[in-house]
């Protein structure tokens, strides 16, 4: 399982983009699996949180990865930080539901 967040401008809007890949390996081959991603997030500017919420989505096994995004308001030049906490990824492993709880992820970028 791989979670890759980033902050970027998309179609003129500032967005937080999350790219999730859920994979498993048999004896020889890797395959992409369906999984459910859940997390709390915050977006801050120069250390002040101005947006928070939850993000939930399901990846689809026929695609290599799933991207989802949410808009946030640009509040002028500064350092923007995106933090994911309380992450949970649920997937099926040999017919049993399993959960992974990745470590918190924080990324920062200068923007606007």
FENKADA-V936324 format. One record per residue. N is the residue number from 1. RES is the residue in one small letter. NEAR is the number of other ideal C-beta (glycine too) atoms within 10 Angstrom. D_FIRST is the distance of its C-alpha to the first C-alpha in Angstrom with 1 decimal. Layout:
{{N;RES;NEAR;D_FIRST} {N;RES;NEAR;D_FIRST}}
This chain:
{{1;x;16;0.0} {2;x;10;3.8} {3;x;18;6.8} {4;x;13;10.1} {5;x;19;13.3} {6;x;14;16.8} {7;x;18;20.4} {8;x;12;22.6} {9;x;11;25.6} {10;x;10;25.2} {11;x;6;28.4} {12;x;5;30.3} {13;x;12;28.2} {14;x;17;26.1} {15;x;15;22.6} {16;x;21;19.3} {17;x;15;16.6} {18;x;22;12.9} {19;x;14;10.6} {20;x;22;7.3} {21;x;16;5.5} {22;x;24;4.4} {23;x;15;5.9} {24;x;15;8.2} {25;x;8;11.2} {26;x;7;14.8} {27;x;4;17.5} {28;x;5;17.7} {29;x;7;15.4} {30;x;9;11.8} {31;x;10;11.3} {32;x;17;9.5} {33;x;16;9.4} {34;x;15;10.6} {35;x;24;9.1} {36;x;16;11.0} {37;x;24;10.2} {38;x;15;13.1} {39;x;23;14.4} {40;x;14;17.8} {41;x;21;18.6} {42;x;15;21.7} {43;x;21;23.3} {44;x;20;26.1} {45;x;20;28.8} {46;x;11;30.4} {47;x;8;29.1} {48;x;9;30.3} {49;x;11;27.9} {50;x;12;29.0} {51;x;16;26.3} {52;x;12;23.9} {53;x;10;22.3} {54;x;9;19.3} {55;x;18;16.7} {56;x;10;15.5} {57;x;15;14.3} {58;x;14;13.0} {59;x;22;11.0} {60;x;14;13.2} {61;x;12;12.6} {62;x;6;15.4} {63;x;11;13.9} {64;x;10;11.5} {65;x;14;10.2} {66;x;18;11.7} {67;x;13;13.7} {68;x;15;15.7} {69;x;16;18.3} {70;x;14;21.1} {71;x;13;24.4} {72;x;19;25.9} {73;x;11;29.5} {74;x;14;30.5} {75;x;17;32.9} {76;x;8;34.4} {77;x;11;33.7} {78;x;15;31.6} {79;x;12;28.3} {80;x;22;25.6} {81;x;18;22.7} {82;x;22;19.6} {83;x;18;18.1} {84;x;21;15.3} {85;x;13;16.1} {86;x;11;15.6} {87;x;19;12.0} {88;x;13;11.0} {89;x;19;8.3} {90;x;15;10.3} {91;x;19;9.9} {92;x;12;12.5} {93;x;9;12.7} {94;x;6;16.2} {95;x;5;17.6} {96;x;7;16.7} {97;x;9;14.7} {98;x;11;12.3} {99;x;11;11.1} {100;x;14;8.8} {101;x;8;10.6} {102;x;14;9.1} {103;x;9;12.2} {104;x;11;14.2} {105;x;16;13.8} {106;x;13;17.2} {107;x;14;18.3} {108;x;12;22.0} {109;x;11;24.1} {110;x;9;27.8} {111;x;16;28.7} {112;x;12;31.4}}
